[in-house]
């Protein structure tokens, strides 16, 4: 594959994740009404997606180490297509949640393989720049997805969002089938043996350099997932933002993420991954604590929520490319397993954050602000406590 083909293929695979979580956000309040359930119940379509996405990465990574990147990618995208159709046709919330879980398994395969392909093709620092460039491109998904989702909800209802996801998955599936070339030159025939698999994950988990990037990456993703899961109810139900306008509010925050990825690409070349991560976590701390301070000060507008989301997403745009590349750097021969473990830990953090947001919803914006501040403090501390290990990656 040429660098351009690889970049677009990786971008397409990575883009399915934010599309799958963001496109239907404006529909969450309406889905709760349609199914006659509380907000926390309908948020299971988001939380169980996260659990399926994270759990499957523990298998998808080693599968790509064993059988190669191409067949595993195409198989995962096929499952994603089937599950997306099932979501659009689901007659009950229980079946929708189950279909979302299956959709997540297919989606995660694309993301894991994309990260592993980058590790196959590039050295760590260059890989971080490629992932940052891909992140800049895939920012279009969370930028435009919620806007499209809001209008689809108003015009056709929540099922239309899953029809759109089916179309997006089909485009990536066709591109992979036609353009994907195998990047894993020497598949590991023993990668799926239970003992070998356990040793691979143990080797990764025991390496402090992995945690120096994986833990901040997990907390950084949790910091934006608080907004992903919380803002539909806060903006639409608490602050009265029209459903069709929700996507524009969310998109403003995503512009911050895009800006963060652009900053990351410049910063990595000048000051390195570790220092870039430290700066990103400092920005995240300012966003989280500033949000909570403003709420305690009596401010409670949509502009405040969106402004806090903007700052936190700038930080995430810096943090996450560094975390992805840095956590895989020590494992050139176990890139699939390392990518899988990194993804699992990130999604586990997002799952608990989503459950926390859903259960704490009380009709005000204080719970969201409190969670954002708490996660940002943990993120800031983790990057500094583990910094000495990160410099050896």
Secondary structure in CASP SS format (residue, H / E / C, confidence):
PFRMAT SS
TARGET T0000
AUTHOR 0000-0000-0000
METHOD secondary structure of the structure
MODEL  1
X C 1.00
X C 1.00
X H 1.00
X H 1.00
X H 1.00
X H 1.00
X H 1.00
X H 1.00
X H 1.00
X H 1.00
X H 1.00
X H 1.00
X H 1.00
X H 1.00
X H 1.00
X H 1.00
X H 1.00
X H 1.00
X H 1.00
X H 1.00
X H 1.00
X H 1.00
X C 1.00
X C 1.00
X H 1.00
X H 1.00
X H 1.00
X H 1.00
X H 1.00
X H 1.00
X H 1.00
X H 1.00
X H 1.00
X H 1.00
X H 1.00
X C 1.00
X C 1.00
X C 1.00
X H 1.00
X H 1.00
X H 1.00
X H 1.00
X C 1.00
X H 1.00
X H 1.00
X H 1.00
X H 1.00
X H 1.00
X H 1.00
X H 1.00
X H 1.00
X H 1.00
X H 1.00
X H 1.00
X H 1.00
X H 1.00
X H 1.00
X H 1.00
X H 1.00
X H 1.00
X H 1.00
X H 1.00
X H 1.00
X H 1.00
X H 1.00
X H 1.00
X H 1.00
X C 1.00
X H 1.00
X H 1.00
X H 1.00
X H 1.00
X H 1.00
X H 1.00
X H 1.00
X H 1.00
X H 1.00
X H 1.00
X H 1.00
X H 1.00
X H 1.00
X H 1.00
X H 1.00
X H 1.00
X H 1.00
X H 1.00
X H 1.00
X H 1.00
X H 1.00
X C 1.00
X C 1.00
X C 1.00
X H 1.00
X H 1.00
X H 1.00
X H 1.00
X H 1.00
X H 1.00
X H 1.00
X H 1.00
X H 1.00
X H 1.00
X H 1.00
X H 1.00
X H 1.00
X H 1.00
X H 1.00
X H 1.00
X H 1.00
X H 1.00
X H 1.00
X H 1.00
X H 1.00
X H 1.00
X H 1.00
X H 1.00
X H 1.00
X H 1.00
X H 1.00
X H 1.00
X H 1.00
X C 1.00
X C 1.00
X H 1.00
X H 1.00
X H 1.00
X H 1.00
X H 1.00
X H 1.00
X H 1.00
X H 1.00
X H 1.00
X H 1.00
X H 1.00
X H 1.00
X H 1.00
X H 1.00
X H 1.00
X H 1.00
X H 1.00
X H 1.00
X H 1.00
X H 1.00
X H 1.00
X H 1.00
X H 1.00
X H 1.00
X H 1.00
X H 1.00
X H 1.00
X H 1.00
X H 1.00
X H 1.00
X H 1.00
X H 1.00
X H 1.00
X C 1.00
X C 1.00
X H 1.00
X H 1.00
X H 1.00
X H 1.00
X H 1.00
X H 1.00
X H 1.00
X H 1.00
X H 1.00
X H 1.00
X H 1.00
X H 1.00
X H 1.00
X H 1.00
X H 1.00
X H 1.00
X H 1.00
X H 1.00
X H 1.00
X H 1.00
X H 1.00
X C 1.00
X C 1.00
X C 1.00
X C 1.00
X C 1.00
X C 1.00
X C 1.00
X C 1.00
X C 1.00
X C 1.00
X C 1.00
X C 1.00
X C 1.00
X C 1.00
X H 1.00
X H 1.00
X H 1.00
X H 1.00
X H 1.00
X H 1.00
X H 1.00
X H 1.00
X H 1.00
X H 1.00
X H 1.00
X H 1.00
X C 1.00
X C 1.00
X H 1.00
X H 1.00
X H 1.00
X H 1.00
X H 1.00
X H 1.00
X H 1.00
X H 1.00
X H 1.00
X H 1.00
X H 1.00
X H 1.00
X H 1.00
X H 1.00
X H 1.00
X H 1.00
X H 1.00
X H 1.00
X H 1.00
X H 1.00
X H 1.00
X H 1.00
X H 1.00
X H 1.00
X H 1.00
X H 1.00
X H 1.00
X H 1.00
X H 1.00
X H 1.00
X H 1.00
X C 1.00
X C 1.00
X C 1.00
X C 1.00
X H 1.00
X H 1.00
X H 1.00
X H 1.00
X H 1.00
X H 1.00
X H 1.00
X H 1.00
X H 1.00
X H 1.00
X H 1.00
X H 1.00
X H 1.00
X H 1.00
X H 1.00
X H 1.00
X H 1.00
X H 1.00
X H 1.00
X H 1.00
X H 1.00
X H 1.00
X H 1.00
X H 1.00
X H 1.00
X H 1.00
X H 1.00
X H 1.00
X H 1.00
X H 1.00
X H 1.00
X H 1.00
X H 1.00
X H 1.00
X H 1.00
X H 1.00
X H 1.00
X H 1.00
X H 1.00
X H 1.00
X H 1.00
X H 1.00
X H 1.00
X H 1.00
X H 1.00
X H 1.00
X H 1.00
X H 1.00
X H 1.00
X H 1.00
X H 1.00
X H 1.00
X H 1.00
X H 1.00
X C 1.00
X C 1.00
X C 1.00
X C 1.00
X C 1.00
X H 1.00
X H 1.00
X H 1.00
X H 1.00
X H 1.00
X H 1.00
X H 1.00
X H 1.00
X H 1.00
X H 1.00
X H 1.00
X H 1.00
X H 1.00
X H 1.00
X H 1.00
X H 1.00
X H 1.00
X H 1.00
X H 1.00
X H 1.00
X H 1.00
X H 1.00
X H 1.00
X H 1.00
X H 1.00
X H 1.00
X H 1.00
X C 1.00
X C 1.00
X C 1.00
X C 1.00
X C 1.00
X C 1.00
X H 1.00
X H 1.00
X H 1.00
X H 1.00
X H 1.00
X H 1.00
X H 1.00
X H 1.00
X H 1.00
X H 1.00
X H 1.00
X H 1.00
X H 1.00
X H 1.00
X H 1.00
X H 1.00
X H 1.00
X H 1.00
X H 1.00
X H 1.00
X H 1.00
X H 1.00
X H 1.00
X H 1.00
X H 1.00
X H 1.00
X C 1.00
X C 1.00
X C 1.00
X C 1.00
X C 1.00
X H 1.00
X H 1.00
X H 1.00
X H 1.00
X H 1.00
X H 1.00
X H 1.00
X H 1.00
X H 1.00
X H 1.00
X H 1.00
X H 1.00
X H 1.00
X H 1.00
X H 1.00
X H 1.00
X H 1.00
X H 1.00
X H 1.00
X H 1.00
X C 1.00
X H 1.00
X H 1.00
X H 1.00
X H 1.00
X C 1.00
X C 1.00
X C 1.00
END
